[in-house]
């Protein structure tokens, strides 16, 4: 009986190690120091990564503050992302976009980069893809943080004139406009 227990224990340990190896190999994690391309795109370990669920102003985009003064909001979004990524960044790949970039949820020092960018007001929650950061956007908007301190074109509208949100994004914004 003892011999069977020992054998069963060894088989269980080997099976657990094999399972752990396959699980680790199947994960699409990218870890390393980040190079900040703009407010919603970074490069980690040679991989260009689009932060999941957010859309930040383009580098050349300008906005107006509450006094109607023009400022480089795209550059400020990039700088904020650079502050957030000073330590090692770990990204969990969600998908690959049409440009071949990894789309990932990334963390640095335990901070979700997408949520931090939206909460600070330097990125919009990209509601066409996810509602994950919608509450953070509502709070940033109500507090007048970042972009919400003045007037700005939505990043997607700046990139593609005439682009309209999908129905989910439109409905969410309509509800939020009525609440705040």
Sine and cosine of phi, psi and omega as CSV:
sin_phi,cos_phi,sin_psi,cos_psi,sin_omega,cos_omega
0.00,0.00,-0.69,0.72,0.02,-1.00
-0.87,0.49,-0.64,0.77,0.00,-1.00
-0.88,0.47,-0.64,0.76,0.02,-1.00
-0.92,0.40,-0.64,0.77,0.04,-1.00
-0.88,0.48,-0.70,0.71,0.01,-1.00
-0.89,0.46,-0.69,0.73,0.03,-1.00
-0.90,0.43,-0.70,0.71,0.02,-1.00
-0.89,0.46,-0.64,0.77,0.03,-1.00
-0.90,0.44,-0.70,0.71,0.01,-1.00
-0.89,0.46,-0.69,0.73,0.02,-1.00
-0.89,0.45,-0.65,0.76,0.02,-1.00
-0.90,0.44,-0.68,0.74,0.01,-1.00
-0.91,0.42,-0.70,0.71,0.02,-1.00
-0.89,0.46,-0.68,0.73,0.03,-1.00
-0.88,0.47,-0.67,0.75,0.02,-1.00
-0.90,0.44,-0.65,0.76,0.02,-1.00
-0.91,0.41,-0.66,0.75,0.04,-1.00
-0.90,0.44,-0.71,0.71,0.03,-1.00
-0.86,0.50,-0.71,0.71,0.00,-1.00
-0.89,0.46,-0.64,0.77,0.00,-1.00
-0.91,0.41,-0.69,0.72,0.03,-1.00
-0.91,0.40,-0.63,0.78,0.01,-1.00
-0.90,0.44,-0.71,0.70,0.00,-1.00
-0.91,0.41,-0.63,0.78,-0.01,-1.00
-0.93,0.36,-0.50,0.87,-0.03,-1.00
-0.99,0.15,-0.23,0.97,-0.01,-1.00
-0.98,0.21,0.58,-0.81,0.02,-1.00
-0.95,-0.30,0.92,0.38,0.03,-1.00
-0.99,-0.11,0.64,-0.77,0.09,-1.00
-0.82,-0.57,0.82,-0.57,-0.06,-1.00
-0.76,-0.65,0.62,-0.79,0.07,-1.00
0.36,-0.93,-0.21,-0.98,0.06,-1.00
-0.98,0.18,0.59,-0.80,-0.05,-1.00
-0.98,-0.18,0.63,-0.78,0.23,-0.97
-0.96,-0.27,0.82,-0.57,-0.07,-1.00
-1.00,0.02,0.88,-0.47,0.03,-1.00
-1.00,0.10,-0.71,0.71,0.07,-1.00
-0.32,-0.95,-0.28,-0.96,-0.10,-1.00
-0.94,0.33,-0.25,0.97,0.01,-1.00
-0.70,-0.71,0.23,0.97,0.02,-1.00
-0.69,-0.73,0.76,-0.65,0.04,-1.00
-0.75,-0.66,0.28,-0.96,0.12,-0.99
-0.88,-0.48,0.83,-0.55,0.01,-1.00
-0.79,-0.61,0.80,-0.59,0.04,-1.00
0.79,0.62,0.64,0.76,0.04,-1.00
0.99,0.15,-0.05,1.00,0.00,-1.00
-0.98,-0.21,0.80,-0.60,0.07,-1.00
-0.98,0.18,0.81,-0.59,-0.13,-0.99
-0.81,-0.59,0.78,-0.62,0.11,-0.99
-1.00,-0.08,0.81,-0.59,-0.01,-1.00
-0.94,0.35,0.80,-0.60,-0.05,-1.00
-0.90,0.44,0.69,-0.72,0.21,-0.98
0.98,0.19,0.13,0.99,0.02,-1.00
-0.75,-0.66,0.33,-0.95,0.10,-1.00
-0.61,-0.79,0.92,-0.39,-0.03,-1.00
-0.99,-0.17,0.36,-0.93,0.04,-1.00
-0.84,0.55,0.54,-0.84,0.05,-1.00
-0.93,0.36,0.42,-0.91,-0.05,-1.00
-0.82,0.58,-0.63,0.77,-0.02,-1.00
-1.00,0.05,0.08,1.00,-0.07,-1.00
-0.99,0.15,0.64,-0.77,0.09,-1.00
-0.89,-0.45,0.40,-0.91,0.01,-1.00
-0.72,-0.70,0.06,-1.00,0.05,-1.00
-0.87,-0.50,0.68,-0.73,0.05,-1.00
-0.99,0.12,-0.08,-1.00,-0.07,-1.00
-0.90,0.45,-0.33,0.94,0.04,-1.00
-1.00,-0.09,0.18,0.98,0.00,-1.00
0.94,0.35,0.28,0.96,0.08,-1.00
-0.99,0.15,0.69,-0.72,0.00,-1.00
-0.99,0.17,0.66,-0.75,0.06,-1.00
-0.61,-0.79,0.32,-0.95,-0.05,-1.00
-1.00,0.09,0.99,0.15,-0.07,-1.00
-0.92,0.40,-0.52,0.86,0.05,-1.00
-0.89,0.45,-0.67,0.75,0.04,-1.00
-0.93,0.37,-0.61,0.79,0.02,-1.00
-0.92,0.39,-0.60,0.80,0.07,-1.00
-0.89,0.45,-0.68,0.74,0.04,-1.00
-0.88,0.48,-0.69,0.72,0.01,-1.00
-0.89,0.45,-0.63,0.78,0.02,-1.00
-0.91,0.42,-0.67,0.74,0.06,-1.00
-0.88,0.48,-0.64,0.77,0.02,-1.00
-0.88,0.47,-0.63,0.77,0.05,-1.00
-0.90,0.43,-0.61,0.79,-0.03,-1.00
-0.95,0.32,-0.40,0.92,-0.12,-0.99
-0.96,-0.29,0.49,0.87,-0.01,-1.00
-0.93,0.36,-0.49,0.87,0.04,-1.00
-0.98,-0.20,0.00,-1.00,-0.03,-1.00
-0.83,0.56,0.66,-0.75,-0.01,-1.00
-0.94,-0.35,0.70,-0.71,0.10,-1.00
-0.86,-0.51,0.80,-0.60,-0.04,-1.00
-0.87,-0.49,0.75,-0.66,0.10,-0.99
-0.98,-0.19,0.93,-0.37,-0.08,-1.00
-0.94,0.34,0.78,-0.63,0.02,-1.00
-0.99,-0.12,-0.68,0.73,-0.03,-1.00
-0.28,-0.96,-0.02,-1.00,0.10,-0.99
-0.89,-0.46,0.73,-0.68,-0.03,-1.00
-1.00,0.09,0.01,-1.00,-0.09,-1.00
-0.93,0.37,-0.22,0.98,0.04,-1.00
-0.99,-0.11,0.07,1.00,0.01,-1.00
1.00,0.09,0.09,1.00,0.02,-1.00
-0.99,0.12,0.53,-0.85,0.16,-0.99
-0.95,0.31,0.67,-0.74,0.12,-0.99
-0.95,-0.31,0.85,-0.53,-0.17,-0.98
-0.59,-0.81,0.40,-0.91,0.17,-0.98
-1.00,-0.04,0.88,-0.47,-0.11,-0.99
-0.90,-0.44,0.54,-0.84,0.03,-1.00
-0.75,-0.66,0.53,-0.85,0.10,-0.99
-0.66,-0.76,0.85,-0.52,-0.04,-1.00
0.86,0.51,0.53,0.85,0.00,-1.00
0.99,0.12,-0.03,1.00,-0.02,-1.00
-0.99,-0.11,0.79,-0.62,0.10,-1.00
-0.95,0.30,0.92,-0.40,-0.08,-1.00
-0.88,0.48,-0.65,0.76,0.01,-1.00
-0.88,0.47,-0.75,0.67,0.00,-1.00
-0.90,0.44,-0.65,0.76,0.00,-1.00
-0.90,0.43,-0.64,0.77,0.02,-1.00
-0.91,0.42,-0.69,0.73,-0.01,-1.00
-0.94,0.35,-0.68,0.74,-0.02,-1.00
-0.90,0.44,-0.55,0.84,0.02,-1.00
-0.99,0.16,-0.16,0.99,0.02,-1.00
1.00,0.07,0.22,0.98,-0.03,-1.00
-0.99,-0.17,0.12,0.99,0.11,-0.99
-0.46,-0.89,0.42,-0.91,0.09,-1.00
-1.00,-0.08,0.52,-0.85,0.19,-0.98
-0.94,0.34,0.81,-0.59,-0.05,-1.00
-1.00,0.06,0.99,0.17,-0.16,-0.99
-0.90,0.43,-0.31,0.95,0.06,-1.00
-0.92,0.38,-0.34,0.94,-0.04,-1.00
-0.92,-0.39,-0.49,0.87,-0.06,-1.00
-0.25,-0.97,0.53,-0.85,0.10,-1.00
-0.99,-0.12,0.11,0.99,-0.09,-1.00
-0.77,0.64,-0.67,0.74,-0.10,-1.00
-0.96,-0.28,0.20,0.98,0.00,-1.00
-0.86,0.51,-0.70,0.72,0.03,-1.00
-0.88,0.47,-0.62,0.78,0.02,-1.00
-0.90,0.43,-0.62,0.79,0.03,-1.00
-0.91,0.41,-0.66,0.75,0.01,-1.00
-0.87,0.50,-0.67,0.74,0.01,-1.00
-0.93,0.37,-0.67,0.74,0.01,-1.00
-0.89,0.45,-0.66,0.75,0.00,-1.00
-0.90,0.44,-0.72,0.69,-0.01,-1.00
-0.89,0.45,-0.55,0.83,-0.01,-1.00
-1.00,0.06,-0.14,0.99,0.00,-1.00
0.93,0.36,0.58,0.81,-0.02,-1.00
-1.00,0.05,0.55,-0.84,0.11,-0.99
0.84,0.54,-0.82,-0.57,-0.01,-1.00
-0.84,0.54,-0.51,0.86,-0.08,-1.00
-0.96,0.29,-0.03,1.00,0.04,-1.00
-0.99,0.17,-0.08,1.00,-0.02,-1.00
-0.37,-0.93,-0.69,-0.73,-0.02,-1.00
-0.86,-0.50,0.59,-0.81,0.01,-1.00
-0.40,-0.92,0.39,-0.92,0.16,-0.99
-1.00,0.04,0.65,-0.76,0.09,-1.00
-0.84,0.54,0.62,-0.78,-0.04,-1.00
-0.82,0.57,-0.64,0.77,-0.01,-1.00
-0.93,0.37,-0.54,0.84,0.05,-1.00
-0.96,0.30,-0.59,0.81,0.04,-1.00
-0.89,0.45,-0.66,0.75,-0.01,-1.00
-0.95,0.32,-0.69,0.72,-0.12,-0.99
-0.77,-0.64,1.00,-0.08,0.01,-1.00
-0.85,0.53,0.67,-0.74,0.03,-1.00
1.00,0.03,-0.10,0.99,0.02,-1.00
-0.93,0.38,0.71,-0.70,0.02,-1.00
-0.91,-0.41,0.59,-0.81,0.06,-1.00
-0.88,0.47,0.41,-0.91,0.12,-0.99
-0.97,0.24,0.09,-1.00,-0.11,-0.99
-0.87,0.49,-0.65,0.76,-0.01,-1.00
-0.89,0.46,-0.75,0.66,-0.01,-1.00
-0.89,0.45,-0.68,0.73,0.01,-1.00
-0.87,0.49,-0.73,0.68,-0.02,-1.00
-0.89,0.45,-0.68,0.73,0.00,-1.00
-0.88,0.47,-0.73,0.68,-0.01,-1.00
-0.90,0.43,-0.60,0.80,0.03,-1.00
-0.89,0.46,-0.70,0.71,0.02,-1.00
-0.90,0.44,-0.72,0.69,-0.04,-1.00
-0.91,0.42,-0.59,0.81,0.05,-1.00
-0.90,0.44,-0.53,0.85,0.00,-1.00
-0.98,0.21,-0.47,0.88,-0.02,-1.00
-0.99,0.14,-0.68,0.74,-0.09,-1.00
-0.96,-0.27,0.00,0.00,0.00,0.00
